[in-house]
């Protein structure tokens, strides 16, 4: 990797954000290696654990044109939201930045033809299951949501009758936040639906796919999923599953490494599969496209060095190490067949096509209005799950929400 003469001569300090927990520590080690090689300094800025709070903090800093943070870690939808505040990496880094990478991961970070962030790792949601319980009750890994629902109910009933009163059939992210939006878009897509808006700004809410998705999920609450799932985020769901109290769980790839840790009570008992397909003729396996990327603030006093740090942290070697240590999905396609990666996380070898076909959230389309888009989806859906609204009422309200959003969005510009 090339290093600018200015960086080597003077040395600059780059302030950056990069994950949380153990991932943050690993990222900091990688950044320190870059600093040592280039003669620069790096300072890891701690962030709130909540992604919603992180985005709010970024918006406050960037809207004031603050140079306090040079490199920021962004969720998959934020490149569109923060577009005006992010540097174009195509002008700061040499070469073909997309070479060898999953096209959708690059496209998701590209706004109006400008690459606003480099993929740090990809994400595709998965169905985790207790393979020991499926074997015990002679159940196959479910292919459709109906099969998952039937097996979850049967195993839950049998285990509870045998004294395992804490077991639930299915846990997912049911809290009114971005995680529920991801779940809803997967449910709809699995029945052949879209993301509720097309690229021309046409609203596609009142469809059989949306109605069947909400009806099906509403039926899970209190039957195969605890009512408490209405407050579950990713880690809450993992906690229930990893404590041995759920048959099935929807979550992201990072859970695999944790479920196989030495102190995990379900180590060796976990299987991973694609999320179930819908039950309609057009049903398919569908995951929301997730992941995190690194971007450079337009207000950085050291944009060139900041971009070089981004290139270093997102390079193939570091993505491989994250896949091995944390079961994070790489965005370089050849890592999906890398022997060392597959030894650590065998399921990664089956995820290249699901990642390529994952459902992208339309952040590049609605841009700064994305929070309104997501809020409408998770709020209306949460009302159905909580029994506060019927499917008909939720569809009607969500349809009006999207119509209002379309009137405010510049869809002509979004297609350029």
C-alpha positions in Angstrom: 0.0 0.0 0.0 1.3 3.4 -1.0 1.8 6.1 1.6 1.9 9.8 0.9 5.2 11.6 1.4 3.5 14.2 3.6 2.3 11.5 6.0 5.8 10.0 6.3 7.5 13.3 6.7 5.3 15.0 9.3 3.0 12.3 10.7 -0.6 13.2 11.4 -3.2 12.0 13.9 -6.3 10.2 12.5 -9.3 10.0 14.8 -11.5 7.1 13.9 -14.4 4.9 15.0 -14.5 1.2 14.4 -16.9 -1.3 15.9 -17.4 -2.2 19.5 -16.3 -4.8 22.0 -13.8 -7.3 20.9 -14.1 -6.2 17.3 -13.2 -2.7 18.3 -10.0 -4.0 20.0 -9.0 -6.0 17.0 -9.7 -3.0 14.7 -7.5 -0.8 17.0 -4.6 -3.3 16.7 -4.9 -3.2 12.9 -4.9 0.6 12.9 -1.8 0.7 15.1 0.0 -1.5 12.6 -0.8 1.0 9.9 0.3 3.9 12.1 3.6 2.2 12.8 4.3 1.6 9.2 3.4 5.1 8.0 4.7 7.2 10.9 1.2 8.5 11.7 -0.8 8.3 14.9 -4.3 6.9 15.4 -6.9 7.6 18.1 -9.9 5.3 18.5 -13.0 7.3 19.4 -15.5 5.4 21.5 -19.1 5.4 20.4 -22.5 4.5 22.0 -23.4 0.9 21.7 -26.7 1.7 20.0 -26.4 2.2 16.3 -29.3 4.7 16.5 -27.3 6.8 19.0 -24.2 6.5 16.8 -26.0 7.9 13.8 -27.4 10.7 15.8 -23.9 11.6 17.1 -22.5 11.5 13.6 -25.2 13.8 12.3 -24.6 16.3 15.0 -20.8 16.3 14.4 -21.0 16.4 10.6 -23.8 19.0 10.4 -21.5 21.4 12.3 -18.6 20.5 9.9 -16.6 19.2 12.8 -13.2 17.8 12.1 -13.1 15.8 15.4 -13.5 12.5 13.6 -11.7 11.7 10.4 -12.8 8.1 9.7 -16.2 6.8 10.7 -17.7 3.4 10.7 -21.1 3.4 9.0 -24.0 1.0 8.8 -25.1 -0.2 5.4 -27.9 2.4 5.2 -25.8 5.4 6.3 -23.9 6.2 3.1 -27.1 7.6 1.7 -28.2 9.4 4.8 -24.8 11.0 5.4 -23.9 11.4 1.7 -23.4 15.2 1.7 -20.9 14.9 4.5 -18.7 12.0 3.2 -15.7 12.2 0.9 -15.6 10.5 -2.5 -13.1 7.7 -2.0 -12.7 7.3 -5.8 -10.8 10.6 -5.8 -8.7 9.8 -2.7 -7.6 6.2 -3.4 -5.9 4.8 -6.5 -6.9 1.8 -8.5 -10.1 -0.2 -9.0 -11.5 -0.3 -5.5 -14.3 -2.7 -6.4 -11.9 -5.4 -7.8 -12.6 -8.8 -6.3 -15.4 -7.5 -4.1 -19.1 -8.4 -4.0 -20.8 -6.0 -6.3 -23.7 -5.3 -4.0 -21.4 -4.3 -1.2 -19.8 -1.7 -3.4 -23.1 -0.6 -4.9 -24.6 -0.2 -1.5 -21.9 2.4 -0.6 -22.1 4.2 -3.9 -24.3 7.3 -4.1 -24.8 9.1 -7.4 -21.8 7.3 -8.8 -19.4 8.3 -5.9 -18.0 5.7 -3.6 -18.7 7.0 -0.1 -17.4 4.1 2.0 -15.3 0.9 1.7 -16.9 -2.3 3.0 -15.5 -3.5 6.3 -17.5 -6.6 6.4 -20.8 -7.9 4.9 -23.8 -9.3 6.7 -26.6 -11.7 5.7 -29.1 -12.9 8.3 -29.3 -16.6 9.0 -31.5 -19.2 10.6 -29.8 -20.7 13.6 -31.2 -23.9 14.9 -30.6 -26.6 17.6 -29.6 -29.5 15.5 -29.7 -31.8 18.6 -33.4 -31.0 19.1 -34.2 -31.4 15.4 -32.5 -34.8 15.5 -34.2 -35.8 18.7 -37.7 -35.2 17.2 -36.8 -36.3 13.7 -37.4 -33.0 12.2 -35.7 -31.7 9.0 -34.1 -28.3 8.7 -37.1 -26.1 7.7 -37.2 -24.7 4.1 -40.3 -22.6 4.5 -41.7 -20.4 7.2 -44.6 -22.8 7.7 -42.2 -25.7 8.2 -40.2 -23.6 10.7 -43.4 -22.6 12.6 -44.7 -26.2 12.7 -41.4 -27.6 14.0 -40.9 -24.8 16.5 -44.4 -25.4 17.9 -44.0 -29.2 18.0 -40.6 -29.3 19.7 -41.6 -26.5 22.1 -44.6 -28.5 23.2 -42.7 -31.8 23.5 -39.9 -30.2 25.5 -42.2 -28.4 27.8 -44.2 -31.5 28.5 -40.9 -33.1 29.4 -40.1 -30.4 31.9 -38.2 -27.8 29.9 -40.6 -25.0 30.6 -38.2 -22.2 29.5 -37.9 -23.3 25.9 -39.4 -21.3 23.1 -39.7 -22.2 19.4 -38.4 -19.0 17.8 -36.7 -15.8 18.7 -35.9 -12.8 16.5 -35.5 -9.0 16.7 -39.0 -7.7 17.5 -38.2 -4.3 19.1 -39.4 -1.2 17.3 -36.0 -0.3 15.7 -33.9 -0.9 12.6 -33.6 -4.6 13.4 -37.3 -5.1 13.0 -37.3 -3.3 9.7 -34.7 -5.9 8.5 -36.9 -8.7 9.6 -40.0 -7.3 8.0 -38.2 -6.7 4.6 -37.1 -10.4 4.7 -40.5 -11.7 5.5 -42.0 -9.6 2.6 -39.2 -10.6 0.2 -39.5 -14.3 1.1 -43.1 -14.1 -0.3 -42.0 -12.4 -3.5 -42.5 -8.8 -2.4 -40.2 -5.8 -2.6 -39.0 -3.0 -0.3 -42.3 -1.2 -0.4 -41.0 1.5 -2.9 -39.7 1.0 -6.4 -37.0 3.2 -7.9 -39.5 5.5 -9.5 -41.2 6.3 -6.2 -44.2 4.0 -6.6 -45.6 2.8 -3.3 -45.9 -1.0 -3.1 -47.4 -1.6 0.4 -50.8 -3.1 -0.1 -49.7 -6.4 -1.6 -50.3 -10.0 -0.7 -46.6 -10.4 0.3 -46.9 -7.6 2.9 -50.2 -8.8 4.3 -49.1 -12.5 4.6 -45.8 -11.5 6.2 -47.5 -9.4 8.9 -50.2 -12.0 9.5 -47.7 -14.8 9.8 -45.3 -12.9 12.2 -48.2 -11.7 14.3 -49.2 -15.3 14.9 -45.8 -16.2 16.3 -46.1 -13.9 19.3 -47.2 -15.7 22.5 -47.2 -19.1 20.6 -43.7 -20.0 19.4 -42.1 -16.6 20.4 -42.3 -15.0 23.8 -44.2 -11.8 24.1 -40.9 -10.4 25.4 -39.5 -10.7 21.8 -41.2 -7.3 21.2 -38.3 -5.8 23.1 -35.5 -8.0 21.7 -32.5 -6.8 19.7 -29.8 -8.9 18.3 -28.0 -9.6 21.6 -31.2 -10.2 23.5 -32.1 -12.9 20.9 -28.7 -14.4 21.1 -28.8 -14.5 24.9 -32.0 -16.5 24.9 -30.8 -18.9 22.2 -27.3 -19.3 23.6 -28.7 -20.1 27.0 -30.4 -23.1 25.4 -33.9 -21.6 25.5 -34.9 -21.4 21.8 -35.1 -23.9 19.0 -34.7 -21.4 16.2 -33.3 -17.9 15.9 -32.9 -15.3 13.3 -29.6 -13.4 13.6 -26.3 -12.3 11.9 -23.2 -14.4 11.2 -21.3 -13.0 14.2 -23.4 -15.3 16.5 -21.7 -18.4 15.2 -18.3 -17.7 16.8 -20.0 -16.9 20.1 -22.2 -19.9 20.0 -19.1 -22.1 19.6 -17.1 -20.5 22.4 -15.8 -22.7 25.2 -18.3 -21.5 27.7 -21.3 -21.8 25.4 -23.9 -24.3 26.7 -24.9 -25.0 23.1 -21.4 -25.5 21.7 -21.5 -28.3 19.1 -25.4 -28.3 19.0 -26.0 -25.4 16.6 -26.8 -25.6 12.9 -27.0 -22.7 10.4 -29.3 -22.4 7.3 -30.7 -19.8 5.0 -33.8 -18.0 6.3 -36.9 -19.9 5.3 -38.7 -19.1 2.1 -42.3 -17.9 1.9 -45.1 -20.3 1.5 -46.4 -18.7 -1.7 -45.6 -19.9 -5.3 -43.1 -17.0 -5.6 -41.5 -17.8 -2.2 -37.7 -17.6 -1.9 -35.0 -17.5 0.7 -34.3 -13.8 1.5 -31.9 -12.0 3.7 -31.6 -8.2 4.3 -28.2 -7.0 3.1 -26.3 -5.9 6.2 -22.8 -5.0 7.0 -20.5 -2.1 8.0 -18.2 0.1 6.1 -15.6 2.8 6.7 -15.9 6.4 5.3 -13.9 9.6 5.4 -15.5 12.8 6.7 -15.5 15.7 4.2 -14.3 17.9 7.0 -11.2 15.9 7.9 -8.0 17.9 7.9 -6.2 14.8 6.6 -8.4 13.3 3.9 -5.6 11.5 2.1 -4.2 9.8 5.1 -7.7 9.0 6.4 -8.5 7.3 3.1 -5.3 5.3 3.3 -6.3 4.1 6.8 -9.6 3.1 5.4 -7.9 1.1 2.6 -5.7 -0.6 5.2 -8.5 -1.6 7.6 -10.7 -2.9 4.8 -8.0 -4.8 2.8 -8.4 -8.5 2.1 -5.9 -9.7 4.7 -7.8 -7.9 7.5 -11.2 -9.1 6.3 -9.9 -12.7 6.3 -8.7 -12.3 9.9 -12.1 -11.0 11.0 -13.8 -13.9 9.3 -11.6 -16.3 11.2 -11.9 -14.7 14.6 -15.4 -13.3 14.6 -17.2 -15.1 11.7 -17.8 -11.8 10.0 -18.6 -12.2 6.3 -15.9 -10.8 3.9 -16.7 -8.8 0.9 -13.8 -10.3 -1.2 -15.4 -13.2 -3.1 -12.4 -15.6 -3.0 -12.4 -15.6 0.8 -15.6 -17.6 0.7 -13.5 -20.6 -0.5 -10.4 -19.9 1.6 -9.5 -23.1 3.6 -8.6 -21.2 6.8 -11.8 -19.2 6.8 -13.9 -22.3 6.2 -12.1 -24.2 9.0 -13.1 -21.6 11.5 -16.6 -20.9 10.1 -17.7 -23.7 7.7 -21.1 -22.0 7.0 -19.4 -19.1 5.3 -18.7 -21.3 2.3 -22.4 -21.4 1.6 -23.1 -17.7 1.8 -21.6 -16.1 -1.2 -24.7 -16.4 -3.4 -27.1 -15.4 -0.5 -25.0 -12.3 0.0 -25.1 -11.5 -3.7 -28.9 -11.9 -3.7 -29.6 -10.1 -0.4 -32.2 -7.5 -0.2 -30.7 -4.0 0.0 -32.5 -1.3 2.0 -33.3 1.7 -0.3 -31.0 4.2 1.5 -29.5 5.4 -1.7 -33.0 6.0 -3.0 -34.6 7.9 -0.2 -31.2 9.3 1.2 -31.8 11.5 4.2 -35.4 10.3 4.5 -34.3 6.8 5.2 -34.9 7.1 9.0 -38.5 8.0 8.2 -38.8 5.1 5.9 -37.5 2.6 8.4 -39.4 4.2 11.3 -42.7 3.7 9.4 -42.0 0.1 8.8 -40.9 -0.9 12.3 -43.6 1.2 14.0 -46.5 -0.1 12.0 -45.2 -3.7 12.1 -44.6 -3.5 15.9 -48.2 -2.5 16.4 -49.3 -5.7 14.6 -46.9 -7.9 16.6 -48.1 -6.3 19.8 -51.8 -6.7 19.0 -52.3 -3.0 18.9 -53.3 -2.9 15.2 -54.8 -5.3 12.7 -53.0 -6.1 9.5 -55.5 -4.0 7.6 -54.9 -1.0 9.8 -51.1 -1.4 9.6 -51.1 -1.7 5.9 -53.4 1.4 5.6 -51.1 3.5 7.9 -47.9 2.2 6.3 -49.3 3.0 2.8 -50.0 6.6 3.9 -46.6 6.9 5.5 -44.9 5.9 2.2 -47.1 8.2 0.2 -46.0 11.1 2.4 -42.4 10.1 2.1 -42.6 9.9 -1.7 -43.9 13.5 -1.8 -40.8 14.7 0.0 -38.2 12.6 -1.7 -36.3 13.5 -4.9 -36.5 10.2 -6.8 -35.3 11.7 -10.1 -32.0 12.6 -8.5 -31.8 9.2 -6.8 -31.7 7.5 -10.1 -28.8 9.5 -11.5 
